[in-house]
Amino acid sequence: MKKILVITSLLILISIGCEDKKFFNFTTFDGYTSRDFEGFLVGTEDTTDWNLNDNWKKKEKDLFTDYDSYTYDCNDNGEIEIKALPNPTSEYIFISLKKDSLVKFDYRLMNENWDILYSEDNVTKNIINFKITDLVTDETLVRFYYRFKKPDNCAFIGHGDIRIN
């Protein structure tokens, strides 16, 4: 009887924990790459940010419903780049993209509770800007997950952290 009570209690605790969004927060948001208004590196650099070859877990892949429709082991030949500026920011953030006009861009702006604060798919322009203070309440660091999609179904994925002052 005691064993059944202990097992039942453990199962209840596990199920309660699964309902909490923080249970899925499998990665910490720490570090960011500091850039000025012109995009120049001016301080700290997080070498895991703003790359094109992330190795995502299932939860990250699930942010993009058609993730499995693309190939992710492609060579970008230096034709694609991404920067966030200024970072840190107190109001506006600009995401600067270097890409061919046929390449489309998807992104998700996330907080550490795993809430999508803003998202957009099939962007063709080379600069994205938004007023971060309209999207973020009390966070000091948010994560920008992104994907570049080429017409031949090759795709490049990454993330970058944005610090809010």
DSSP file (Angstrom, degrees, kcal/mol; ACC not computed):
  #  RESIDUE AA STRUCTURE BP1 BP2  ACC     N-H-->O    O-->H-N    N-H-->O    O-->H-N    TCO  KAPPA ALPHA  PHI   PSI    X-CA   Y-CA   Z-CA
    1    1 A M     >        0   0    0      0, 0.0     4,-2.1     0, 0.0     5,-0.2   0.000 360.0 360.0 360.0 -41.8    0.0    0.0    0.0
    2    2 A K  H  >  +     0   0    0      1,-0.2     4,-2.3     2,-0.2     5,-0.2   0.892 360.0  52.0 -61.5 -40.2    2.8    2.4    0.9
    3    3 A K  H  > S+     0   0    0      1,-0.2     4,-2.7     2,-0.2     5,-0.2   0.901 108.4  50.4 -63.6 -41.7    4.5    1.8   -2.5
    4    4 A I  H  > S+     0   0    0      1,-0.2     4,-2.6     2,-0.2    -1,-0.2   0.906 110.8  49.5 -63.3 -41.8    1.3    2.6   -4.4
    5    5 A L  H  X S+     0   0    0     -4,-2.1     4,-2.3     2,-0.2    -2,-0.2   0.910 112.7  47.0 -63.9 -43.5    0.9    5.8   -2.4
    6    6 A V  H  X S+     0   0    0     -4,-2.3     4,-2.4     2,-0.2    -2,-0.2   0.929 114.2  47.0 -64.7 -45.9    4.5    6.8   -3.2
    7    7 A I  H  X S+     0   0    0     -4,-2.7     4,-2.3     2,-0.2    -2,-0.2   0.914 112.8  49.5 -63.9 -43.0    4.2    6.0   -6.9
    8    8 A T  H  X S+     0   0    0     -4,-2.6     4,-2.2    -5,-0.2    -1,-0.2   0.919 110.7  50.3 -61.9 -44.2    0.8    7.8   -7.1
    9    9 A S  H  X S+     0   0    0     -4,-2.3     4,-2.3     1,-0.2    -2,-0.2   0.912 110.7  49.4 -61.0 -43.3    2.3   10.9   -5.4
   10   10 A L  H  X S+     0   0    0     -4,-2.4     4,-2.4     1,-0.2    -1,-0.2   0.908 109.9  50.9 -63.2 -42.1    5.3   10.9   -7.8
   11   11 A L  H  X S+     0   0    0     -4,-2.3     4,-2.3     2,-0.2    -1,-0.2   0.886 110.2  49.8 -64.0 -38.6    3.0   10.6  -10.8
   12   12 A I  H  X S+     0   0    0     -4,-2.2     4,-2.2     2,-0.2    -2,-0.2   0.927 111.1  48.9 -65.1 -45.1    0.9   13.6   -9.6
   13   13 A L  H  X S+     0   0    0     -4,-2.3     4,-2.2     1,-0.2    -2,-0.2   0.898 111.8  49.2 -62.5 -40.7    4.0   15.7   -9.0
   14   14 A I  H  X S+     0   0    0     -4,-2.4     4,-1.8     2,-0.2    -1,-0.2   0.918 110.9  49.3 -65.2 -43.3    5.3   14.9  -12.5
   15   15 A S  H  X S+     0   0    0     -4,-2.3     4,-0.9     2,-0.2    -2,-0.2   0.876 110.8  50.1 -67.1 -36.1    2.1   15.7  -14.2
   16   16 A I  H >X S+     0   0    0     -4,-2.2     3,-0.8     1,-0.2     4,-0.7   0.923 110.2  50.9 -65.1 -43.6    1.8   19.0  -12.4
   17   17 A G  H >< S+     0   0    0     -4,-2.2     3,-0.7     1,-0.2     6,-0.3   0.837 104.2  58.5 -62.2 -33.7    5.4   19.9  -13.4
   18   18 A C  H 3< S+     0   0    0     -4,-1.8    -1,-0.2     1,-0.2    -2,-0.2   0.761  99.2  58.6 -69.3 -24.4    4.6   19.1  -17.0
   19   19 A E  H << S+     0   0    0     -4,-0.9     2,-0.4    -3,-0.8    -1,-0.2   0.737  86.6  91.2 -77.0 -21.5    1.8   21.7  -17.1
   20   20 A D  S X< S-     0   0    0     -4,-0.7     3,-1.7    -3,-0.7     4,-0.4  -0.607  73.9-142.8 -77.4 127.1    4.2   24.4  -16.2
   21   21 A K  G >  S+     0   0    0     -2,-0.4     3,-1.8     1,-0.3     4,-0.3   0.830  99.1  66.5 -59.4 -31.7    5.7   26.1  -19.3
   22   22 A K  G >  S+     0   0    0      1,-0.3     3,-1.3     2,-0.2    -1,-0.3   0.739  84.4  73.6 -64.2 -20.0    9.1   26.5  -17.5
   23   23 A F  G <  S+     0   0    0     -3,-1.7    -1,-0.3    -6,-0.3    -2,-0.2   0.844  98.2  47.9 -58.1 -32.5    9.3   22.7  -17.6
   24   24 A F  G <  S+     0   0    0     -3,-1.8     2,-2.6    -4,-0.4    -1,-0.3   0.480  78.7 107.5 -88.6  -3.1   10.0   23.0  -21.3
   25   25 A N    <   +     0   0    0     -3,-1.3    -1,-0.1    -4,-0.3    -3,-0.1  -0.451  37.9 158.1 -76.9  75.2   12.6   25.7  -20.7
   26   26 A F        +     0   0    0     -2,-2.6     2,-0.4     2,-0.0    -1,-0.2   0.503  57.2  51.5 -81.1  -5.6   15.4   23.3  -21.6
   27   27 A T  S    S-     0   0    0     -3,-0.2     2,-0.3    85,-0.1    -3,-0.0  -0.982  78.3-131.0-133.2 144.7   17.9   26.1  -22.5
   28   28 A T        -     0   0    0     -2,-0.4     2,-1.0     2,-0.0    -2,-0.0  -0.719  15.8-130.8 -94.9 146.2   18.9   29.2  -20.6
   29   29 A F        +     0   0    0     -2,-0.3     2,-0.4   112,-0.1    83,-0.1  -0.824  52.4 139.7 -93.4 101.9   19.0   32.6  -22.2
   30   30 A D        +     0   0    0     -2,-1.0   131,-0.1     1,-0.1    -2,-0.0  -0.998  40.3  21.7-145.9 147.3   22.4   33.9  -21.3
   31   31 A G        -     0   0    0     -2,-0.4     2,-0.3     1,-0.1    -1,-0.1   0.217  55.6-162.6  78.9 153.7   24.9   35.9  -23.1
   32   32 A Y        -     0   0    0    128,-0.1     2,-0.6    17,-0.1   130,-0.1  -0.965  26.2-105.4-161.3 162.3   24.4   38.1  -26.1
   33   33 A T        -     0   0    0    128,-0.5     2,-0.5    -2,-0.3    12,-0.2  -0.876  34.7-139.1 -99.0 120.7   26.5   39.7  -28.9
   34   34 A S        +     0   0    0     10,-3.1     8,-2.3    -2,-0.6     9,-0.7  -0.681  30.2 168.0 -86.4 120.5   27.0   43.4  -28.3
   35   35 A R  B     -AB  41  87A   0     52,-1.9    52,-2.2    -2,-0.5     6,-0.2  -0.961  26.2-131.1-131.8 149.8   26.7   45.6  -31.4
   36   36 A D    >   -     0   0    0      4,-2.1     3,-1.4    -2,-0.3     6,-0.0  -0.157  46.3 -80.9 -86.0-172.9   26.4   49.3  -32.0
   37   37 A F  T 3  S+     0   0    0      1,-0.3    48,-0.1    48,-0.1    -1,-0.1   0.697 131.3  50.1 -65.6 -20.1   23.9   51.1  -34.2
   38   38 A E  T 3  S-     0   0    0      2,-0.1    -1,-0.3     0, 0.0    47,-0.0   0.460 120.6-105.8 -97.0  -2.4   26.0   50.4  -37.3
   39   39 A G  S <  S+     0   0    0     -3,-1.4     2,-0.3     1,-0.3    -2,-0.1   0.500  70.6 143.6  94.0   5.0   26.4   46.7  -36.5
   40   40 A F        -     0   0    0      1,-0.1    -4,-2.1     2,-0.0    -1,-0.3  -0.579  59.2-107.4 -80.7 140.7   30.0   46.7  -35.3
   41   41 A L  B     +A   35   0A   0     -2,-0.3    -6,-0.2    -6,-0.2    -1,-0.1  -0.489  43.5 170.2 -64.0 127.0   31.0   44.4  -32.5
   42   42 A V        -     0   0    0     -8,-2.3     2,-0.2     2,-0.2    -7,-0.2   0.250  58.6 -25.2-128.1  11.8   31.5   46.7  -29.4
   43   43 A G  S    S+     0   0    0     -9,-0.7    -2,-0.0     1,-0.2   -10,-0.0  -0.701 106.4  28.7-179.3-125.6   31.9   44.3  -26.5
   44   44 A T        -     0   0    0     -2,-0.2   -10,-3.1   -11,-0.1     2,-0.4  -0.282  55.2-159.5 -66.6 146.5   30.9   40.9  -25.5
   45   45 A E        -     0   0    0    -12,-0.2     2,-0.8    -4,-0.1   -12,-0.2  -0.989   9.0-156.3-129.5 124.8   30.4   38.3  -28.2
   46   46 A D    >   -     0   0    0     -2,-0.4     3,-1.9     1,-0.1   -13,-0.1  -0.879   8.8-158.6 -95.8 109.1   28.3   35.1  -27.7
   47   47 A T  T 3  S+     0   0    0     -2,-0.8    -1,-0.1     1,-0.3   -14,-0.0   0.605  88.7  61.1 -69.5  -9.9   29.7   32.7  -30.3
   48   48 A T  T 3  S+     0   0    0      3,-0.0     3,-0.4     2,-0.0   111,-0.4   0.603  91.6  89.4 -87.9 -10.9   26.6   30.6  -30.2
   49   49 A D  S <  S+     0   0    0     -3,-1.9   111,-0.3     1,-0.2   -17,-0.1  -0.566  87.5   9.4 -89.3 149.5   24.4   33.6  -31.4
   50   50 A W  S    S+     0   0    0    109,-2.5    32,-0.3    -2,-0.2    -1,-0.2   0.829  88.6 135.1  59.5  41.3   23.6   34.7  -35.0
   51   51 A N        -     0   0    0    108,-0.5    -1,-0.2    -3,-0.4     3,-0.2  -0.504  55.5-134.5-106.4-179.6   25.0   31.6  -36.7
   52   52 A L  S    S+     0   0    0     -2,-0.2   105,-1.0     1,-0.1   106,-0.1   0.288  90.2  59.5-119.0   7.3   23.5   29.5  -39.5
   53   53 A N  B     +c  157   0B   0    103,-0.2   105,-0.2    20,-0.1    -1,-0.1  -0.167  63.1 159.5-136.5  43.3   24.1   26.0  -38.3
   54   54 A D        -     0   0    0    103,-2.2     2,-0.6    -3,-0.2   103,-0.2  -0.219  38.2-134.9 -61.7 156.8   22.3   25.5  -34.9
   55   55 A N        -     0   0    0      0, 0.0     2,-0.1     0, 0.0    -1,-0.1  -0.868  32.4-160.7-113.6  93.1   21.5   22.0  -33.7
   56   56 A W        -     0   0    0     -2,-0.6     2,-0.1     1,-0.1   101,-0.0  -0.401  11.9-131.3 -81.9 150.2   18.0   22.4  -32.5
   57   57 A K    >>  -     0   0    0     -2,-0.1     4,-2.3     1,-0.1     3,-0.6  -0.439  39.9 -94.3 -84.8 169.0   16.1   20.2  -30.1
   58   58 A K  H 3> S+     0   0    0      1,-0.2     4,-2.5     2,-0.2     5,-0.2   0.879 124.3  56.2 -55.2 -43.2   12.6   19.0  -31.0
   59   59 A K  H 34 S+     0   0    0      1,-0.2     4,-0.3     2,-0.2    -1,-0.2   0.874 110.1  45.7 -60.5 -37.8   10.9   21.8  -29.1
   60   60 A E  H X4 S+     0   0    0     -3,-0.6     3,-1.4     1,-0.2     4,-0.3   0.910 111.4  51.4 -71.3 -42.4   12.8   24.4  -31.1
   61   61 A K  H >< S+     0   0    0     -4,-2.3     3,-1.9     1,-0.3     6,-0.3   0.872 101.2  63.5 -59.8 -36.9   12.1   22.6  -34.4
   62   62 A D  T 3< S+     0   0    0     -4,-2.5    -1,-0.3     1,-0.3    -2,-0.2   0.627  82.6  77.7 -67.2 -12.5    8.4   22.6  -33.5
   63   63 A L  T <  S+     0   0    0     -3,-1.4     2,-0.6    -4,-0.3    -1,-0.3   0.771  95.4  52.6 -63.5 -24.0    8.4   26.4  -33.6
   64   64 A F  S X  S-     0   0    0     -3,-1.9     3,-2.1    -4,-0.3    -1,-0.2  -0.932  77.8-156.8-117.7 106.6    8.3   26.0  -37.4
   65   65 A T  T 3  S+     0   0    0     -2,-0.6     3,-0.3     1,-0.3    -1,-0.1   0.750  92.9  45.2 -60.2 -27.1    5.5   23.7  -38.5
   66   66 A D  T >  S+     0   0    0      1,-0.2     3,-2.0     2,-0.1    -1,-0.3   0.024  73.7 126.5-104.0  27.9    7.1   22.8  -41.8
   67   67 A Y  G X   +     0   0    0     -3,-2.1     3,-1.4    -6,-0.3    -1,-0.2   0.881  69.8  55.3 -52.0 -44.5   10.5   22.2  -40.4
   68   68 A D  G 3  S+     0   0    0     -3,-0.3    -1,-0.3     1,-0.3    -2,-0.1   0.519  90.3  76.1 -72.2  -4.2   10.8   18.7  -41.9
   69   69 A S  G <  S+     0   0    0     -3,-2.0     2,-0.3     2,-0.0    -1,-0.3   0.502  91.7  65.9 -81.7  -3.7   10.1   20.0  -45.4
   70   70 A Y  S <  S-     0   0    0     -3,-1.4     2,-0.4    -4,-0.2    84,-0.2  -0.801  76.3-126.0-122.3 159.5   13.7   21.4  -45.6
   71   71 A T  B     -g  154   0C   0     82,-2.7    84,-2.8    -2,-0.3     3,-0.2  -0.879  19.2-171.8-101.4 134.9   17.3   20.1  -45.7
   72   72 A Y        +     0   0    0     -2,-0.4    85,-0.2    82,-0.2    -1,-0.1   0.251  66.3  78.5-115.8  11.9   19.6   21.7  -43.1
   73   73 A D        +     0   0    0     83,-0.1     2,-0.2     2,-0.1    -1,-0.2  -0.258  67.9 129.8-112.8  46.5   23.1   20.4  -44.1
   74   74 A C        -     0   0    0     81,-0.5     2,-0.5    -3,-0.2    -2,-0.0  -0.493  59.2-118.1 -96.3 164.8   23.6   22.9  -46.9
   75   75 A N        -     0   0    0     -2,-0.2    -2,-0.1     1,-0.1    79,-0.0  -0.912  15.7-165.4-103.7 127.6   26.5   25.2  -47.6
   76   76 A D    >   -     0   0    0     -2,-0.5     3,-2.4     4,-0.1     4,-0.1   0.576  21.6-144.6 -90.8  -8.2   25.7   28.9  -47.6
   77   77 A N  T 3   -     0   0    0      1,-0.3    -2,-0.0     2,-0.1    -1,-0.0   0.751  63.4 -67.9  53.0  27.1   29.0   30.0  -49.3
   78   78 A G  T 3  S+     0   0    0      2,-0.1    -1,-0.3     1,-0.1    -2,-0.0   0.638 109.7 119.7  71.9  13.5   29.0   33.2  -47.2
   79   79 A E    <   +     0   0    0     -3,-2.4     2,-0.4     1,-0.1    -2,-0.1   0.584  63.0  60.8 -86.4 -10.6   26.0   34.5  -49.0
   80   80 A I        +     0   0    0     -4,-0.1     2,-0.3    19,-0.1    19,-0.2  -0.964  58.2 160.0-124.9 133.6   23.8   34.7  -45.9
   81   81 A E  E     -H   98   0D   0     17,-1.9    17,-2.5    -2,-0.4     2,-0.3  -0.978  15.2-164.6-145.1 157.3   24.4   36.8  -42.7
   82   82 A I  E     +H   97   0D   0    -32,-0.3     2,-0.3    -2,-0.3    15,-0.2  -0.996   9.4 172.1-144.9 140.4   22.4   38.1  -39.8
   83   83 A K  E     -H   96   0D   0     13,-1.9    13,-2.7    -2,-0.3     2,-0.5  -0.989  21.3-144.4-143.5 148.6   23.0   40.7  -37.2
   84   84 A A  E     -H   95   0D   0     -2,-0.3    11,-0.2    11,-0.2     3,-0.2  -0.969  30.7-136.2-112.9 130.3   20.9   42.4  -34.5
   85   85 A L  E    S+H   94   0D   0      9,-2.8     9,-2.6    -2,-0.5   -48,-0.1  -0.998  70.8  14.1-147.8 148.4   21.6   46.0  -33.8
   86   86 A P  S    S-     0   0    0      0, 0.0    -1,-0.3     0, 0.0   -50,-0.2   0.748  82.2-156.3 -72.4 153.9   21.9   47.8  -31.5
   87   87 A N  B    S+B   35   0A   0    -52,-2.2   -52,-1.9    -3,-0.2     2,-0.2  -0.911  79.6  36.4-142.0 110.7   22.3   45.1  -28.9
   88   88 A P  S    S-     0   0    0      0, 0.0     2,-0.3     0, 0.0    76,-0.2   0.402  91.1-179.3 -76.2 166.3   21.6   45.8  -26.1
   89   89 A T  B     -j  164   0E   0     74,-2.5    76,-3.0    -2,-0.2     4,-0.1  -0.931  32.7-161.8-134.5 157.8   18.7   48.0  -26.9
   90   90 A S  S    S-     0   0    0     -2,-0.3     3,-0.1    74,-0.2    -1,-0.1   0.499  88.0  -8.4-113.8 -10.0   16.3   50.1  -24.9
   91   91 A E  S    S+     0   0    0      1,-0.4    41,-1.8    41,-0.1    42,-1.0   0.371 118.5  36.6-147.7 -69.8   13.6   50.6  -27.5
   92   92 A Y  E     - I   0 131D   0     39,-0.3    -1,-0.4    40,-0.2     2,-0.4  -0.751  53.0-164.2-103.4 145.6   14.0   49.5  -31.2
   93   93 A I  E     - I   0 130D   0     37,-2.2    37,-1.7    -2,-0.3     2,-0.5  -0.984   4.5-158.7-124.3 139.6   15.9   46.5  -32.5
   94   94 A F  E     -HI  85 129D   0     -9,-2.6    -9,-2.8    -2,-0.4     2,-0.7  -0.974   4.1-156.6-117.7 129.1   16.9   46.0  -36.2
   95   95 A I  E     -HI  84 128D   0     33,-3.6    33,-2.2    -2,-0.5     2,-0.5  -0.927  14.6-157.7-105.5 111.2   17.6   42.6  -37.6
   96   96 A S  E     -HI  83 127D   0    -13,-2.7   -13,-1.9    -2,-0.7     2,-0.4  -0.795   9.2-167.4 -95.1 125.3   19.9   43.1  -40.6
   97   97 A L  E     -H   82   0D   0     29,-3.0     2,-0.6    -2,-0.5   -15,-0.2  -0.923  15.5-162.6-116.7 136.4   19.9   40.3  -43.2
   98   98 A K  E     +H   81   0D   0    -17,-2.5   -17,-1.9    -2,-0.4     2,-0.3  -0.973  43.0 123.1-113.2 114.6   22.3   39.7  -46.0
   99   99 A K        -     0   0    0     -2,-0.6   -19,-0.1   -19,-0.2     2,-0.1  -0.985  64.1 -84.8-163.5 161.4   20.6   37.3  -48.5
  100  100 A D    >   -     0   0    0     -2,-0.3     3,-1.5     1,-0.1    -2,-0.0  -0.396  44.5-114.0 -67.9 151.5   19.6   36.8  -52.0
  101  101 A S  T 3  S+     0   0    0      1,-0.3    -1,-0.1    -2,-0.1     0, 0.0   0.713 115.7  58.0 -64.7 -19.9   16.1   38.2  -52.9
  102  102 A L  T 3  S+     0   0    0      2,-0.1     2,-0.4     0, 0.0    -1,-0.3   0.601  85.4  96.0 -85.3 -11.3   14.8   34.7  -53.5
  103  103 A V    <   -     0   0    0     -3,-1.5     2,-0.3    21,-0.1    47,-0.2  -0.649  65.0-151.4 -81.3 131.7   15.7   33.6  -50.0
  104  104 A K  E     -D  149   0B   0     45,-2.6    45,-3.5    -2,-0.4     2,-0.4  -0.728   4.5-147.3-104.6 156.7   12.8   33.8  -47.5
  105  105 A F  E     -DE 148 123B   0     18,-1.5    18,-2.9    -2,-0.3     2,-0.3  -0.980  11.7-173.7-131.1 130.7   13.1   34.3  -43.8
  106  106 A D  E     +D  147   0B   0     41,-2.6    41,-2.2    -2,-0.4     2,-0.3  -0.921  13.2 175.4-118.3 147.5   11.0   33.0  -40.8
  107  107 A Y  E     -DE 146 120B   0     13,-2.6    13,-1.8    -2,-0.3     2,-0.4  -0.997  21.9-159.9-152.2 158.6   11.5   34.0  -37.2
  108  108 A R  E     -DE 145 119B   0     37,-2.5    37,-2.8    -2,-0.3     2,-0.6  -0.987  12.6-151.1-136.5 124.5   10.1   33.7  -33.7
  109  109 A L  E     -DE 144 118B   0      9,-3.3     8,-3.4    -2,-0.4     9,-1.2  -0.880  28.9-176.0 -95.8 121.9   10.8   36.1  -30.9
  110  110 A M  E     -DE 143 116B   0     33,-3.6    33,-2.5    -2,-0.6     2,-0.2  -0.846  22.2-146.7-123.1 150.5   10.6   34.2  -27.6
  111  111 A N    >   -     0   0    0      4,-1.7     3,-1.9    -2,-0.3    31,-0.1  -0.612  42.9 -96.5-102.3 176.4   10.8   34.8  -23.9
  112  112 A E  T 3  S+     0   0    0     29,-0.4   -85,-0.1     1,-0.3    30,-0.1   0.657 122.2  65.0 -70.2 -14.2   12.2   32.4  -21.4
  113  113 A N  T 3  S-     0   0    0      2,-0.1    -1,-0.3   -89,-0.0   -89,-0.1   0.411 118.4-112.2 -83.5   2.4    8.7   31.1  -20.5
  114  114 A W    <   +     0   0    0     -3,-1.9     2,-0.4     1,-0.3    -2,-0.2   0.774  68.0 147.5  71.9  28.5    8.6   29.9  -24.1
  115  115 A D        -     0   0    0     -4,-0.1    -4,-1.7     2,-0.0     2,-0.7  -0.788  51.3-125.9 -90.3 136.5    6.0   32.3  -25.2
  116  116 A I  E     -E  110   0B   0     -2,-0.4    -6,-0.2    -6,-0.2     3,-0.1  -0.762  27.1-178.1 -81.0 115.5    6.1   33.6  -28.8
  117  117 A L  E     -     0   0B   0     -8,-3.4     2,-0.3    -2,-0.7    -1,-0.2   0.794  68.4 -11.1 -84.5 -32.0    6.2   37.3  -28.5
  118  118 A Y  E     +E  109   0B   0     -9,-1.2    -9,-3.3     2,-0.0    -1,-0.3  -0.950  65.5 179.0-165.1 146.9    6.2   37.9  -32.2
  119  119 A S  E     -E  108   0B   0     -2,-0.3     2,-0.3   -11,-0.2   -11,-0.2  -0.990   4.8-179.1-151.8 158.4    6.6   35.9  -35.4
  120  120 A E  E     -E  107   0B   0    -13,-1.8   -13,-2.6    -2,-0.3     2,-0.3  -0.974  10.4-154.3-157.3 146.0    6.6   36.2  -39.1
  121  121 A D  E     +     0   0B   0     -2,-0.3   -15,-0.2   -15,-0.2    -2,-0.0  -0.895  68.3  16.4-124.7 154.6    7.1   33.9  -42.0
  122  122 A N  E    S+     0   0B   0     -2,-0.3     2,-0.3     1,-0.2   -16,-0.2   0.824  72.1 176.2  57.6  39.0    8.3   34.2  -45.6
  123  123 A V  E     -E  105   0B   0    -18,-2.9   -18,-1.5    -3,-0.2    -1,-0.2  -0.553  13.9-179.6 -72.0 134.5    9.9   37.6  -45.1
  124  124 A T        +     0   0    0     -2,-0.3    -1,-0.1   -20,-0.2   -21,-0.1   0.590  50.0  94.5-111.2 -16.4   11.7   38.8  -48.3
  125  125 A K  S    S-     0   0    0      1,-0.1     3,-0.1   -20,-0.1   -20,-0.0  -0.269  72.5-131.4 -73.5 165.9   13.1   42.2  -47.1
  126  126 A N  S    S+     0   0    0      1,-0.1   -29,-3.0   -30,-0.0     2,-0.4   0.324  85.9  50.9-104.4   6.7   16.6   42.5  -45.8
  127  127 A I  E     -I   96   0D   0    -31,-0.2     2,-0.4     2,-0.0   -31,-0.2  -0.981  58.3-172.5-143.9 135.4   15.8   44.5  -42.6
  128  128 A I  E     +I   95   0D   0    -33,-2.2   -33,-3.6    -2,-0.4     2,-0.4  -0.983  12.4 175.4-121.9 133.1   13.3   43.8  -39.9
  129  129 A N  E     +I   94   0D   0     -2,-0.4     2,-0.3   -35,-0.2   -35,-0.2  -0.997   5.0 162.6-139.5 146.8   12.7   46.3  -37.2
  130  130 A F  E     -I   93   0D   0    -37,-1.7   -37,-2.2    -2,-0.4     2,-1.1  -0.988  46.3-101.5-155.3 158.7   10.3   46.5  -34.3
  131  131 A K  E >>  -I   92   0D   0     -2,-0.3     3,-1.7   -39,-0.2     4,-0.5  -0.733  32.1-163.3 -83.8 103.5    9.8   48.4  -31.1
  132  132 A I  H >> S+     0   0    0    -41,-1.8     4,-2.0    -2,-1.1     3,-1.2   0.804  84.7  63.7 -61.3 -31.9   11.0   45.8  -28.6
  133  133 A T  H 34 S+     0   0    0    -42,-1.0    -1,-0.3     1,-0.3   -41,-0.1   0.689  96.9  58.1 -70.4 -16.6    9.3   47.6  -25.7
  134  134 A D  H <4 S+     0   0    0     -3,-1.7    -1,-0.3   -43,-0.2    -2,-0.2   0.684 115.8  35.2 -79.1 -18.3    5.9   47.0  -27.3
  135  135 A L  H << S+     0   0    0     -3,-1.2     2,-0.4    -4,-0.5    -2,-0.2   0.690 110.1  63.6-106.6 -25.5    6.5   43.3  -27.2
  136  136 A V     <  -     0   0    0     -4,-2.0    -1,-0.1     1,-0.2     6,-0.0  -0.852  51.3-178.6-110.7 136.5    8.4   42.7  -24.0
  137  137 A T  S    S-     0   0    0     -2,-0.4    -1,-0.2    -3,-0.0    -2,-0.0   0.876  76.9 -15.9 -96.8 -74.8    7.1   43.4  -20.6
  138  138 A D  S    S+     0   0    0      0, 0.0     2,-0.1     0, 0.0    -2,-0.0   0.263  97.1 120.0-120.1  12.8    9.6   42.6  -17.8
  139  139 A E        -     0   0    0      1,-0.1     3,-0.1    24,-0.0    -3,-0.1  -0.463  40.1-169.3 -77.3 149.6   12.2   40.5  -19.6
  140  140 A T  S    S+     0   0    0      1,-0.3    24,-2.5    -2,-0.1     2,-0.3   0.500  79.2  34.5-109.6 -11.1   15.8   41.6  -19.9
  141  141 A L  E     + F   0 163B   0     22,-0.2   -29,-0.4     2,-0.0    -1,-0.3  -0.974  65.1 176.8-145.7 128.5   16.8   38.9  -22.4
  142  142 A V  E     - F   0 162B   0     20,-2.3    20,-3.0    -2,-0.3     2,-0.4  -0.877  23.0-127.3-126.1 161.3   14.8   37.4  -25.3
  143  143 A R  E     -DF 110 161B   0    -33,-2.5   -33,-3.6    -2,-0.3     2,-0.6  -0.914   8.1-155.2-116.7 138.9   15.7   34.9  -27.9
  144  144 A F  E     -DF 109 160B   0     16,-3.0    16,-1.3    -2,-0.4     2,-0.4  -0.931  11.6-167.0-112.6 104.4   15.2   35.3  -31.7
  145  145 A Y  E     +DF 108 159B   0    -37,-2.8   -37,-2.5    -2,-0.6     2,-0.3  -0.762  18.0 175.8 -90.5 139.4   14.9   31.9  -33.5
  146  146 A Y  E     -DF 107 158B   0     12,-2.5    12,-1.9    -2,-0.4     2,-0.3  -0.948  24.0-162.5-145.6 162.9   15.2   32.2  -37.2
  147  147 A R  E     -DF 106 157B   0    -41,-2.2   -41,-2.6    -2,-0.3     2,-0.5  -0.967   9.7-152.8-148.7 129.1   15.4   30.2  -40.5
  148  148 A F  E     -DF 105 156B   0      8,-2.6     8,-2.0    -2,-0.3     2,-0.5  -0.879  17.8-160.4 -96.5 132.5   16.6   31.2  -44.0
  149  149 A K  E     -DF 104 155B   0    -45,-3.5   -45,-2.6    -2,-0.5     6,-0.2  -0.959   0.9-158.0-122.0 119.2   14.9   29.2  -46.7
  150  150 A K    >   -     0   0    0      4,-3.1     3,-1.8    -2,-0.5   -47,-0.1  -0.560  32.1-110.8 -89.0 158.0   16.4   28.9  -50.2
  151  151 A P  T 3  S+     0   0    0      0, 0.0    -1,-0.1     0, 0.0   -48,-0.0   0.748 116.8  61.6 -60.5 -23.5   14.2   28.1  -53.3
  152  152 A D  T 3  S-     0   0    0      2,-0.1     3,-0.1     1,-0.0    -2,-0.0   0.249 122.2-104.5 -87.3  14.6   16.0   24.7  -53.5
  153  153 A N  S <  S+     0   0    0     -3,-1.8   -82,-2.7     1,-0.3     2,-0.3   0.577  77.9 137.0  71.7  13.5   14.6   23.7  -50.1
  154  154 A C  B     -g   71   0C   0    -84,-0.2    -4,-3.1   -82,-0.1     2,-0.3  -0.719  33.0-173.1 -81.5 140.8   18.0   24.2  -48.3
  155  155 A A  E     - F   0 149B   0    -84,-2.8   -81,-0.5    -2,-0.3     2,-0.4  -0.959  19.4-152.5-138.2 156.1   17.6   26.0  -45.1
  156  156 A F  E     - F   0 148B   0     -8,-2.0    -8,-2.6    -2,-0.3     2,-0.3  -0.992  16.5-164.7-129.4 134.1   19.8   27.5  -42.4
  157  157 A I  E     +cF  53 147B   0   -105,-1.0  -103,-2.2    -2,-0.4     2,-0.3  -0.872  19.0 136.0-124.5 152.9   18.8   27.9  -38.7
  158  158 A G  E     - F   0 146B   0    -12,-1.9   -12,-2.5    -2,-0.3     2,-0.3  -0.967  30.4-132.9-169.7-175.4   20.0   29.8  -35.8
  159  159 A H  E     - F   0 145B   0   -111,-0.4  -109,-2.5    -2,-0.3  -108,-0.5  -0.968  10.1-166.8-148.2 161.1   19.2   31.9  -32.8
  160  160 A G  E     - F   0 144B   0    -16,-1.3   -16,-3.0    -2,-0.3     2,-0.4  -0.981  18.8-129.7-150.9 144.5   20.4   35.1  -31.2
  161  161 A D  E     - F   0 143B   0     -2,-0.3  -128,-0.5   -18,-0.2     2,-0.5  -0.766  16.1-157.0 -97.2 140.4   19.8   36.7  -27.8
  162  162 A I  E     - F   0 142B   0    -20,-3.0   -20,-2.3    -2,-0.4     2,-0.4  -0.970   7.6-148.1-118.5 125.4   18.7   40.3  -27.5
  163  163 A R  E     - F   0 141B   0     -2,-0.5   -74,-2.5   -22,-0.2     2,-0.5  -0.788   7.5-153.8 -96.0 134.0   19.3   42.2  -24.3
  164  164 A I  B      j   89   0E   0    -24,-2.5   -74,-0.2    -2,-0.4   -77,-0.0  -0.931 360.0 360.0-110.8 125.3   16.8   44.9  -23.3
  165  165 A N              0   0    0    -76,-3.0   -75,-0.2    -2,-0.5    -1,-0.1   0.428 360.0 360.0 -87.1 360.0   18.1   47.8  -21.1
